Amino acid sequence: MGDVLIAGAGPTGLTLAITLRQLGVTNIRIVDKAAQSSTVSKALAVWSGSLEALQGMGVIDKFLAAGTRLNELSAGTGTRAFMTLRIGTGIDSPYPFPLLLPQSRTEAILGERLKELGVTIERNVEFTGLKQDESGVTATLRHADGRDEEARCLYLVGCDGARSAARHALGVAYEGYTEPDTYVLGDVRIDGVKLDRRNIYINFRGHGTVALFPYEDDTWRIFARRGPAPNGADEPNTLEELQGQMDRHGPPGARLRDPRWLSTFRVNERLAARYRVGRVFLAGDAAHIHSPAGGQGMNTGIQDGVNLGWKLAYVLQGVGDAGVLLDSYEVERRPVARRVIDESATRQHIAFATNPVVQAIRNTVVSLIGNITAAQRKIMNQMSETEIVYHDGPLVALGSPPSRPRRTEVGARALDEKFVDPATGAERPLWPLLSTFRHTLLLFEDDASGDDAALSAGTGDRLSVVHLDRRADPHGSVRRRYRLSGPGWVLIRPDQVVAARGSGTDFGGLQPYVDRVLCPARG
């Protein structure tokens, strides 16, 4: 019997598999019905929250080398910009920027990493159904030759997209709606206008909208609204139709050529009613789908994979309370997806508004935002996924969170800061120590006197202790970042979320979490 079967080898499934493997789970299968990885790059942006997680997977350098850091978002009429938004403004992260990278390249890098870890993607293998009982899951897998295989595993995770066979097999509702309008997109080259390839352009002209996103090899991705689909049928997109959209709504003089991909789509805003049924979980597009406005779909899926991955790994290795760990996945991640869906829908409706009154209000508001730094910071923080806070669930409850937690408080994300390495005397960033797929205990001391053995008793190699005394934090900068005025401690989860914290040398608040999560399961 296998440990985990992952249906779907997109970014979510790959992230989950890498997380499991790096935490020591060896008996993993990942299958995908496609013969090869994606060659069509649906998702383009990798935001800060995902980049933070990718460091722990050992791939961040490859992402930074392959991607382009976005610089600005310019909104205007095509001849006049009435808002220029510095992309990344106010993002508090070791990676305070979104990275432009085609999904095909994201999948390639993650696939290479998974192969390095000893796991091969099984392609031309389609997950078609499941049965489960108290001891495991039996999945039906259809191979390219038509042969059906019954594969037994302890847990199954459906990362198999919006039409998820796993979700259908579970009978889980995909709640939400489909927008009535059809949108067209194309990956094309543009002549006749000067465009900065580090920028995104949104053009409001002629009572319509065209959005331009820099792509690879001097190519741009264009989005435009076609309108309601006649009789429910979506006619194929053509270069001529895109050119017409540009002529009416885009920057004047732009000429399109060399289309690499032309497509039509309708926006779905949907959320799975449940993320877990017994031993089966849903993640990524199988659990949530929404407007591409903001480019957060793939990012939300990547973070689903990290959140679920470390918890599954602990349970499979007989560590922690399985109920606490596995029950926490849905209650933490589903509200995040709900918020992303709502925010993405709002952006879509505002950007592609057709009512002249709404358009006028939009243009005025956008112009005002261009002059209000606080508003720009709020937008960037929402999209970066670094300000996510887990408010509920059995895992968060162990840390006794405040009613309205802020960054570095229980349920919120950790922060990076420079500290002095006592061994070398050199400054180094804290974040690499927080992204090792272990729990990290930050000890803020006047002198390095903590008893590591006592604090980590029973936790094996799952807990790393970092001493931040006067030598390591001579100016108190790390202590201030973590909202401490004196000695104290902060426990950080493998997904860089604060698990528990306390002041002084009282570790009473640490023990409940350690007992239920980090120590071998009882009974």
Buried (B, 14 or more C-beta within 10 A) or exposed (E): EBBBBBBBBBBBBBBBBBBBBBBEBEEBBBBBBBEEBBEEBBBBBBBBBBBBBBBBBBBBEBBBEBBBBBBBBBBBBBEEBBBBBBBBBBBBBBBBBBBBBBBBBBBBBBBEBBEEBEBEBBBBBBBBBBEBEEEBBBBBBBEEEEEEEEBEBBBBBBBBBBEBBBBBBBEBEBEBEEBEBBBBBBBBBBEEBEBEBEBBBBBBBBEBBBBBBBBBEEBBBBBBBBEEBEEEEBEEBEBEBBBBBBBEBBBEBBEBEEBBBBBBBBBBBBBBEBBBBBBBBBBBBBBBBBBBBBBBBBBBBBBBBBBBBBBBBBBBBEBBBBEBBBBBBBBBBBBBBEEBBEBBBEBBBBBBBEEEEEBEEBBEEBBEBBEEEEBBBBBBBBBBBBBBBBBEBBBBBBBEBEEEBEBBBBBBBBBBBEBBEEEEEEEEEBBEBBBEBBBBBBBBBEEBEBEBEEBBEEBEEBBBBBBBBEBBBEEBEBBEBBBBEEBBBBBBBBBBBBBBBBBEEEBEBBEBBBBBBBBEBEE
